[in-house]
Amino acid sequence: MGDACDPDDDNDGTADGRDLCPLDADPAQRDHDADGLGDACDDDIDGDGLDNATEAAAGTDPADADSDDDGLLDGEEGDWDQDTDGDGLINALDPDSDGDGIHDGVEAGVTVRDAHPDTDRALFAADQDPSTRTDPLDPDTDDGTLPDGAEDTNHNGRIDAGETDPNFAADDRPVVDRDNDGIPNEADNCPDDANPQQSDLDGDGIGDVCDDDRDDDGIGNVRDNCPDDPNVDQLDVDGDGIGDACDPEDTSDPFAGGSFSGSDTADCACDAPGSDRSPAPLALLLLALPLMRRRRR
């Protein structure tokens, strides 16, 4: 049947008038970027401005408009195929192209509402103040000697209390970072102990690496048998040196020759040897014997 009179030229089951790719078989009729062209015949499947072949050659994803999930489409990234900060990733694959600690989308003013559907929200950092923007390809936007990330210390795109303006060179001041962990002393919860993650288990403002009592239970880490789990009583049923609050399983039976089933929920220090059941019924029977004897008298 000639094409002129064939209602389905590509024989994919969808009539030409409704077919997103009339000349390319595509039974599923997929259209990733919803541009009216089916993926089977769309040179730019994800609609990011870069054709599929170019993306495949560069290592970006032809079916993901935002390969690095920074909020900027691959084709919108400045110098998208260059490695601005020399970290081994081209800018389209590097969420922080200039290496200043702030994601490109934050610097460019991208909010949650602005982010593309392909942007993974679990990895995306949104700008908290899109009215102020910095240059994603310049680590020191105001050329005031301090990197943008050292001025916007929490990297959220907003000038918060205690921060300087990355767009105003005059307020730049030398950064003091005694432990060289990338966090200025004034913002570091352990200024003399490197801890770039700034973890603080008990939320007391003192980072875990320099907190003598990480779980804030009043027992110093050195003496605490569960330094990361509050346990003022320091109970240790199986006597293995690991407190009950953080011991995943009992490893020894306090009764010679006995054995625990390996579950704290099943065993206790009062178990009979080799038993995983409570001795409570036997104890009650023993207590009742004197009463029974009295009644017989």
C-alpha positions in Angstrom: 0.0 0.0 0.0 1.5 3.4 -1.0 2.1 6.0 1.7 -0.4 8.3 0.1 -3.2 5.9 1.0 -1.7 4.1 4.0 -3.3 5.3 7.2 -0.4 4.0 9.3 2.9 4.4 7.4 5.1 3.0 10.1 2.8 0.1 11.0 3.0 0.8 14.8 -0.7 0.6 15.4 -1.2 4.4 15.6 -2.8 6.2 12.7 -0.6 8.8 11.0 -2.9 11.6 12.1 -2.4 10.8 15.8 1.1 9.4 15.5 3.8 11.5 17.2 6.3 9.9 14.8 4.3 8.9 11.6 7.4 7.5 9.9 9.1 5.9 12.9 7.5 3.0 14.6 6.8 3.8 18.2 3.9 1.8 19.6 4.3 3.4 23.1 4.1 6.9 21.7 6.6 8.2 24.3 7.3 12.0 24.4 9.6 12.7 27.3 9.8 16.5 26.8 6.1 16.8 25.8 7.0 18.8 22.7 4.7 17.0 20.3 7.5 14.9 18.8 7.8 11.3 19.9 11.1 10.2 21.4 11.6 7.9 18.4 12.0 10.8 16.0 13.0 13.6 18.4 16.7 14.7 18.1 16.5 16.2 21.6 14.4 13.8 23.7 14.7 15.7 27.0 14.4 19.2 25.5 17.5 20.6 27.2 18.8 22.2 24.1 21.5 19.6 23.4 20.8 16.9 20.8 20.9 13.3 21.7 24.1 12.4 19.9 26.0 15.3 21.5 24.9 14.3 25.0 25.8 10.7 24.4 29.3 11.7 23.4 29.7 14.1 26.3 28.4 11.7 29.0 25.3 13.6 29.9 21.9 11.8 29.8 19.9 12.4 26.6 16.7 11.5 28.5 17.4 13.7 31.5 17.3 17.5 31.0 19.2 18.1 34.2 21.9 15.4 34.4 23.6 16.8 37.6 20.3 17.8 39.3 21.5 21.3 40.2 18.4 23.0 38.8 19.9 24.2 35.5 19.2 22.3 32.3 22.2 20.7 30.7 22.1 23.1 27.7 21.6 26.1 30.0 24.8 25.4 32.0 27.5 28.0 31.4 30.3 26.4 29.3 28.3 23.2 29.7 31.0 20.9 28.2 34.0 22.6 30.1 35.4 21.7 33.5 35.5 25.2 35.2 36.8 24.1 38.6 39.1 21.3 37.3 37.5 18.5 39.4 37.2 16.1 36.5 33.5 16.8 35.8 32.2 18.9 32.9 29.9 21.6 34.1 26.7 19.8 32.9 27.7 17.0 35.2 29.0 19.1 38.1 26.3 20.6 40.5 29.0 23.1 41.7 30.8 24.1 38.5 33.1 26.7 40.1 33.8 24.7 43.2 32.8 27.4 45.7 30.6 25.2 47.7 27.3 26.6 46.4 25.2 24.6 43.8 24.8 26.2 40.4 21.0 26.4 40.7 21.3 28.3 44.0 23.7 30.8 42.5 21.4 31.2 39.4 18.3 31.8 41.6 16.5 28.5 40.8 13.7 27.8 43.3 11.7 24.6 43.9 8.9 26.0 41.8 11.3 26.7 38.9 13.0 23.3 38.9 12.5 21.0 35.9 10.5 17.8 36.4 13.7 15.8 35.6 15.6 17.5 38.5 15.8 15.0 41.4 14.4 16.9 44.4 16.4 14.7 46.8 19.6 16.1 45.3 18.5 19.5 44.3 19.3 22.6 46.5 16.9 25.4 46.0 17.7 29.1 46.3 16.2 30.7 49.3 16.4 34.2 47.9 16.2 34.4 44.1 16.4 38.2 44.2 20.2 37.8 44.9 22.3 35.8 42.6 26.0 35.0 42.1 28.0 33.6 39.2 28.0 29.8 38.9 31.3 30.0 37.0 33.1 32.4 39.3 34.0 31.2 42.8 34.4 34.9 44.0 31.6 36.8 42.3 32.5 40.2 43.9 36.3 39.7 43.6 36.7 40.6 47.2 39.1 37.8 48.0 36.6 35.5 49.7 34.9 32.7 47.8 31.1 32.9 47.5 30.8 29.8 49.7 32.8 31.4 52.5 30.5 34.4 52.5 27.2 32.4 52.2 28.4 29.9 54.7 25.2 27.8 54.7 25.1 27.9 50.9 21.4 28.6 50.6 21.6 31.7 48.4 20.3 34.1 51.2 22.3 36.5 53.3 21.7 35.2 56.8 22.8 36.6 60.1 26.5 36.5 60.5 27.1 36.1 56.8 28.7 38.6 54.4 27.4 39.6 50.9 29.1 37.6 48.0 28.1 40.5 45.8 29.8 43.2 47.9 33.6 43.1 47.9 34.0 45.7 50.7 32.6 43.4 53.4 35.0 40.5 52.6 37.3 39.7 55.6 39.9 37.0 55.9 38.6 33.6 56.7 40.1 31.9 59.7 39.8 28.1 59.6 42.2 26.6 62.1 41.3 23.0 61.3 41.2 23.4 57.6 37.9 21.6 57.1 36.4 24.3 54.9 34.2 25.7 57.7 35.2 29.2 59.0 35.9 29.2 62.8 33.0 31.5 63.5 30.6 28.9 62.0 32.5 25.7 62.9 31.0 23.7 65.8 34.5 22.2 66.3 36.9 24.9 65.2 40.0 23.0 66.2 38.9 19.5 65.0 38.3 18.9 61.3 34.6 18.0 60.7 33.3 19.2 57.4 30.0 17.4 58.0 29.4 19.4 61.2 27.5 16.4 62.8 26.1 17.2 66.2 24.2 14.1 67.6 22.8 15.8 70.7 22.2 19.2 69.2 24.1 21.0 71.8 26.1 23.2 69.4 29.3 21.2 70.0 30.3 18.9 67.1 30.6 15.2 67.8 34.3 15.1 67.1 35.1 17.5 69.9 32.1 16.7 72.3 33.2 14.8 75.4 29.7 13.6 75.8 28.2 13.1 72.3 24.8 11.7 73.5 24.5 14.2 76.4 23.6 11.5 79.0 26.0 12.8 81.5 28.5 10.0 81.0 31.7 11.0 79.1 32.4 9.2 75.8 35.5 7.4 77.3 33.4 5.8 80.1 30.1 5.5 78.3 29.2 2.0 77.1 26.9 3.6 74.5 28.6 6.9 73.6 26.0 7.6 70.8 22.9 6.5 72.6 21.7 8.1 75.9 21.8 5.5 78.7 22.3 7.1 82.1 21.8 3.7 83.8 24.7 2.1 81.7 22.9 -1.3 81.9 24.8 -4.1 80.2 22.8 -7.4 80.6 25.4 -9.7 79.0 28.4 -7.9 80.4 30.1 -7.6 77.0 31.0 -3.9 77.5 28.3 -2.7 75.1 25.4 -1.1 76.9 21.9 -2.5 76.3 20.8 0.7 74.6 23.2 0.1 71.7 23.9 -3.7 71.9 22.3 -5.3 68.8 22.2 -8.7 70.4 23.3 -10.6 73.5 26.5 -12.5 73.0 26.8 -14.4 76.3 24.6 -16.0 78.9 25.1 -15.0 82.5 24.4 -18.6 83.5 27.3 -21.0 82.9 26.6 -23.5 80.2 23.6 -21.6 78.9 23.2 -19.7 75.7 21.1 -16.8 74.4 19.0 -17.0 71.3 20.8 -13.8 70.1 17.9 -11.4 70.6 17.5 -9.0 73.4 13.8 -9.2 73.0 13.9 -12.9 73.6 16.4 -13.1 76.4 17.2 -11.5 79.8 19.7 -11.9 82.6 17.2 -14.0 84.5 16.8 -16.7 81.9 17.4 -20.3 82.9 20.4 -21.9 81.2 19.8 -22.6 77.6 16.2 -21.2 77.8 14.7 -18.3 75.9 11.6 -18.2 78.2 11.1 -16.3 81.4 11.3 -18.3 84.6 8.3 -16.4 86.0 5.8 -19.4 86.1 8.3 -21.6 88.0 9.0 -18.8 90.5 5.2 -18.3 91.2 4.8 -22.1 91.8 7.7 -22.1 94.3 6.2 -19.1 96.1 2.8 -20.9 96.3 4.1 -24.1 97.9 4.3 -22.8 101.5 0.7 -21.5 101.2 -0.5 -25.0 100.1 1.3 -26.7 103.0 -0.3 -24.4 105.5 -3.8 -25.2 104.2 -3.2 -28.9 104.6 -2.3 -28.4 108.3 
